[in-house]
Amino acid sequence: MTDLGKIDADFFERVVAPNLGADREEVTLGPTAGIDFGVLELGGRAAVVATDPLSVLPALGRERAGRLAVDIVLSDVAVSGVAPGHLTLSLTLPPDYDVDELTAVWRGIDAHASELGVEVTATHVGRYPGVDSSWIGSGTAVGVGDPDDLVRPDGAQPGDAIVMSTGPAAEVAGLFATLYPERLGIDPEAVAIAQERVADVPAVADALAAHRAGAVTAMHDATEGGIAGGLNEMADGAGVRFEIDSAAVPMADGVEAVCDAIDVDPWHVTSCGTLLIAAERGDAADVVAALEKRGTPAAIVGRVRDGSGVYADGHRVEPPATDPSWKAAERLSQS
C-alpha cells in the first residue's frame, strides 16, 4: 500500500524543492523541509504564507468541524510569531453535499475567523464528481508583520529551554474516540474522556500567546510524525541537540487508553494543537504561564545543547518513517 500522509523527505528534496518555478527576489523563504510556511518581503513587511488541506469531519458537528479545519491552516502562520490576518479557501465538495451542511460548516469558519481577527479574502466553492471523503479542499493563510518578529522552527540555540504544550497524541485520541467509539474496545467512560481531546486541537491563540510572553527562538506544531517527528525537524534544522525529560512531558487524559487500543506510540502520531517551543531559558517559565493562563497544559520538558539529534532520558528518539495513525484509521474504518 502507498503510504498515506505527507510525501517523504527524499521525494521532497529530489523533486519538489529543486523545481519551484521562477526564482523571485521577494521570496525570502520558500518550501523547506520541517518548515510549514513561506515568507515574502514586500515594502519592508514580511508576508507569512501557509497552505494546508481542509478536513471537515461530520462526526464533530459541522460548525465545530469548520472551526477546527481553519484553525489548523491558520496555525501554520501563527507559529511564526506573525498573526494570521487573511485566509483563502477552496472547497471542493462531494456532489451530494447539501446546502444545510455547507451553511453549518461556513458558519463555523466565519465564527472562528472572526474571533481570531482573520478575514476570508478569496474563495472558490463548488461540488465535483470524484470527491467522496472529508478532505474537501484547501486553505491558504497569510499574516503580515515586521520581519524582525519572524520566528522559524529551525531557530533553536544552545542554552534554550524546550517547552511543550498539550502533549503527544491529543488530536489522535480525540478524533479516534469520536469517529470510532465502539471499535476501540475500551470502556465508554474512557472514550468520553478521550473525546474531550478534540478541544485541544486549536492552536492559533496559544501560539500567539506564547510569542507575546517571552523570547521564543523556534516554534513548531506536532503534526504528522507527532512530537518525535517535530522535535527532530527542529533539532536537525537548527543543527543542535535536544535533550528531553520524558517525565516532564504533559500527557492529556484519555490519550494513553486510545493509543494502547490502536497500538501506536503516542510520540509518533499527529497531534495538531501541540506546540513545540524553544525559548530563552529566562523566559521559558513565562511562556508556560501564558499557556496555562489560557487553560492549555504546558511544561518545560528539556534543553537545547550543542550536538545533534533528539534524546529522551539519554536515549535517541528517532522520527517515525510514516505516521502510524493513518494505518490505524484505515484498520478501524474497515472493521
Secondary structure, DSSP 8 states (H G I E B T S, - for coil): ----SS--HHHIIIIITT--SS--TTEEE-SBTTB--EEEEETTEEEEEEEEEEE--GGG-HHHHHHHHHHHHHHHHHTTTS---EEEEEEEE-TT--HHHHHHHHHHHHHHHHHTT-EEEEEEEEE-TT--SSEEEEEEEEEEE-GGG---TT---TT-EEEEES-TTHHHHHHHHHH-TTTS-S-HHHHHHHHGGGGG---HHHHHHHHHHS-EEEEEE--TTHHHHHHHHHHHHHT-EEEE-GGGS---TTHHHHHHHHT--GGGS--TT-EEEEE-GGGHHHHHHHHHHTT--EEEEEEEESSSEEEETTEE----SS-THHHHHHHHHH-
